Amino acid sequence: MSDLMVFGIFLCLDAFLYVFTLLPLRVLLALFRLFTLPCYGLRDRRLLQPAQVCDILKGVILVICYFMMHYVDYSMMYHLIRGQSVIKLYIIYNMLEVADRLFSSFGQDILDALYWTATEPKERKRAHIGVIPHFFMAVLYVFLHAILIMVQATTLNVAFNSHNKSLLTIMMSNNFVEIKGSVFKKFEKNNLFQMSNSDIKERFTNYVLLLIVCLRNMEQFSWNPDHLWVLFPDVCMVIASEIAVDIVKHAFITKFNDITADVYSEYRASLAFDLVSSRQKNAYTDYSDSVARRMGFIPLPLAVLLIRVVTSSIKVQGILSYACVILFYFGLISLKVLNSIVLLGKSCQYVKEAKMEEKLFNPPPTSTPSKPPSKSQSKCKPSQEENLSAAVTSQPSHQKENVTPLLVTSNSDQFLTTPDGDEKDMPQENSELKHRSSKKDLLDIDRFTICGNRID
């Protein structure tokens, strides 16, 4: 389980660093193409590639939400929460956790709707107006989710600075309630996979919240390094409590439901398969979107809040300060590239250990299953023509009945790795898939949607 958690946290870190490092560069390249396009002429019907359109939309949403966050007063929110009692803090923190999960559940759907509406081919110019309401919905969602995370960070900051150490009460009570609500329930492998992804997302979000709390406290004490050692025991206590609760929770769940510990290596291989699939040339989705769908981690609201806190806490003045900022940015890019290389290498290793590489590089066989029926039909006697005609006439109705279950049980790896397949091969694939077992694979959970936001 620890290997799965570490691997998942680095996956979230890679998607989170993408917003600060590669996304601005991709937005600049897309704008450069947009402004220099009249010099080269319109060789293509599209002004921009679908991936470039999605990058520009992400950048515009980040900029708009960043300026909207300036109208939210962090100090007033801090003093308003600080005036509450410990019981109210406990209730507020529980409500914020529930609201964060609800926002994360439908937030990616809102962003997917925006990306698809902006990149789908449109026959009429009037159809482009449909992007506007989706764009405003996405901006409103990112802004509200960023405010929700800010209130959560403020509540945690108040608990850090309280004299009666209500932080211990809040964090430990929430953790034990989580154990109570999940240990004595019936879990299957797919449900445990979803819970593991949720725990990875929650742990990474708590790390970012602790970073925000430390930045706000260090600003109040004029960046005195001695105060950092005052905060260090509380930070370690929060991290240790999260790790201990996750270990106890997963240990009892696997014990009560007779699930072996080897299942976590399957979960890790499934996450590695998502990473390797999104790095292919013909991948439909970008990696950050695949992480968001699989784990429920959406980096945009968290990135908006972190940028708002960093810019308000750190004052950049003078040439030396700007040089330090540029060096820090290049350091983030180096960390992002190094993390991506290591994750890709580990993911290929995990996919090979799970023997899933055939699903990546080999397309599903479509022509071989159709040969034996043709041979059997050629060897039939003339007296069996009535049976053949009856079988042929009954075949379309049988296929119509099986269209829906075949689409539901199709593997997501086939959906990702065969974007260029012909539609004429679909009946042959359906005739092959209906003979397979109905065992549900882990890759069927949280299916991908076609956004077209991948560029090489």
Disulfide bonds with the S-S distance in Angstrom:
none
